[in-house]
Amino acid sequence: MSKEEILKVESDMTMTIRTSSGPVELLGPKSELMKFRDQLKDKDNRHKFLECPPHLLTWAPWLVGVSILPADVGVIVIQIPSLVPQKKGLYLPSGHMPGGKAN
């Protein structure tokens, strides 16, 4: 494993969760973000509020806790902050849309 691969694994990523009440952004290691994402996607948790791991909320020190209702989640995006173009807004995957229209 090269030094670049080690740095890539250990660097923090952002996870943006789009809900009906607005976006929630978490910051932390990819493995922990993926673990929380899997909890959100679990059909048994669909109608239970899930508490975000507090250590992933460090990007906003004023937040004491955030709970998310998975049934209200529309999109979950995990990004490497340093690779996101310097334009405001959330970048979502695009591609072929039903009806022949591209995003």
C-alpha positions in Angstrom: 0.0 0.0 0.0 1.5 3.3 -1.0 1.6 6.4 1.2 -1.0 8.1 -1.0 -3.4 5.2 -0.5 -2.9 5.4 3.3 -3.6 9.1 3.4 -6.7 8.7 1.2 -8.1 6.1 3.6 -7.4 8.1 6.7 -8.7 11.5 5.5 -12.1 12.7 6.6 -15.0 12.8 4.2 -18.3 14.6 4.3 -21.6 12.9 4.1 -24.6 15.0 3.2 -28.0 13.6 4.0 -30.9 15.4 2.2 -34.1 15.2 4.3 -37.5 16.8 3.8 -36.6 19.3 6.5 -33.2 20.2 5.0 -29.6 18.8 4.6 -27.5 17.3 7.4 -23.8 17.2 7.0 -21.5 14.8 8.8 -17.7 14.8 8.8 -15.5 11.8 9.6 -13.7 8.6 8.4 -15.3 6.9 5.4 -15.8 3.6 7.4 -17.9 5.4 10.1 -19.9 7.3 7.6 -20.7 4.1 5.6 -21.7 2.4 8.9 -24.2 5.2 9.7 -25.4 5.2 6.0 -26.1 1.5 6.3 -28.2 2.2 9.5 -30.2 4.7 7.5 -30.8 2.3 4.7 -31.9 -0.6 6.9 -35.6 -1.2 6.4 -36.1 -2.0 10.1 -35.1 1.5 11.0 -37.3 3.3 8.5 -39.7 4.8 11.0 -37.3 5.2 14.0 -35.3 8.4 14.6 -31.6 7.6 14.5 -29.2 9.6 16.5 -26.2 10.8 14.5 -22.9 9.8 16.1 -21.8 13.0 18.0 -18.2 12.8 17.0 -19.3 13.1 13.3 -20.9 16.5 14.1 -17.6 18.2 14.9 -17.9 20.4 11.8 -20.6 22.3 13.7 -19.4 22.6 17.4 -22.7 24.2 18.5 -24.7 21.0 17.6 -25.2 18.8 20.6 -27.1 16.1 18.7 -29.0 15.5 15.5 -31.6 12.8 15.0 -32.8 11.7 11.5 -35.9 9.8 10.4 -34.8 7.5 7.6 -38.2 7.7 6.0 -37.6 11.4 5.3 -34.2 10.8 3.7 -34.1 11.4 -0.1 -30.4 11.4 -1.0 -27.1 10.4 0.8 -23.9 11.8 -0.7 -20.4 10.9 0.5 -17.6 13.2 -0.8 -13.9 13.9 -0.4 -14.0 17.6 0.6 -10.7 18.4 -1.1 -11.9 17.1 -4.5 -15.2 19.0 -4.6 -15.1 21.9 -7.1 -15.1 25.3 -5.4 -18.7 26.1 -6.3 -21.5 26.5 -3.7 -24.1 23.8 -3.5 -24.3 20.0 -3.3 -22.9 18.0 -6.2 -25.1 15.0 -7.0 -24.5 12.1 -9.4 -26.1 12.7 -12.8 -26.8 10.5 -15.7 -29.5 9.2 -17.9 -33.0 10.0 -16.7 -36.2 8.2 -17.6 -37.7 9.7 -20.7 -34.4 10.3 -22.4 -33.4 13.5 -20.6 -29.9 13.8 -19.2 -29.3 15.6 -15.9 
